[in-house]
Amino acid sequence: MEKKISYVLFVTFFIISALVMIEAQGNLCRDGLGTCEDCDQKCKTKYGPSGQGNCDRSVGVALCTCFYPCSPPSPPSTAHLQQWNYSMH
């Protein structure tokens, strides 16, 4: 029982550490990738080398979650401003 508690605490600490490290890098997105088999590799294959797969066993079923940098949002369209500018001439 004591080993199980130690293991759960270690996994929880690892996941929290990984999340803090990833969040420090900026906007984060996440994607559930199913079972934990080759979790980190599945994540890197889908989202590139900056993706980090983490296996969460706290819910009873081991599930892989991929954390990756979100692409920056697109700048707002200025088409309406250009149209307004043309109508002024």
N, C-alpha and C positions, 0 to 999 in steps of 0.2 A: 504494500500500500504506500509506503514511504517513497519507494522508487517511482511509483506512478505519479505522485504529487510533484516530486522533483522534476520529472520529465515534463509534466504539464506546465510547470512554472518556467522551465527552460524554453519550451516552444513558445509560450506566451511572450516571454522576454525577447526572443528572436524576432517574432512577428512585429512587436511594437518597435523594436530597434530598426527594423527594415522600413517600417512605415514612416518613422521620424526621418530617417535618412532620405527616403524618396521625397517626402513632402518638402524638405528643405530645398529641393531642386526646382520647385515651382509648381505649376498647375499639374495635377495628377488625374489620370483616368484609371479606371480599373475594369477588368473583364474577367468573368468567371470562365475558367477553361475546363471544367469537369473534374475528373479524378486527378490525383496528385502524381500519377505516373509521368516522369520526365517533365515535371511542372515548369522548372526554370527554362528548360530547352524549348518547350512549347511556347512559352511567353516570348522568348527571344526570337524564335522563328516567325511569330506573328507580328511582333511590334519592334523588332530590331534589338541591337545590343544594349540599349538603355532600358529595356523592359526587365522587370524583376518578378519572377514567379515565386509565390509563397504558398506553402501548403498549410491549410488550417485544419487541424484535427480536433478542434475544441467542440465541434458540433456533432461528434460521433462518427460522421462519414468524412473521410479525408478529401477536402476539396481544394483545388488549385485556383488561386486568384492572381491575376497578372496586373501589376502596377506599371504604368508607362506614362511618359510625358504627353500631355494633351497638346495638340497643335494649337498655336495661338489663334485667337478669334480673328476672323476676317475683318478688315476695316469697314466701317459703314460706307454704303454707296453714296457717291456724290452726284449721281446722275440727275437728281432733281435740282441740284444747285447749278449744274451746267445748263439745264434747260431754262432755268430762271435767268441766268446770265445772258443767254442768247436772246431771250425775249426783251431784254433791256436795250438791245442795240437797234 
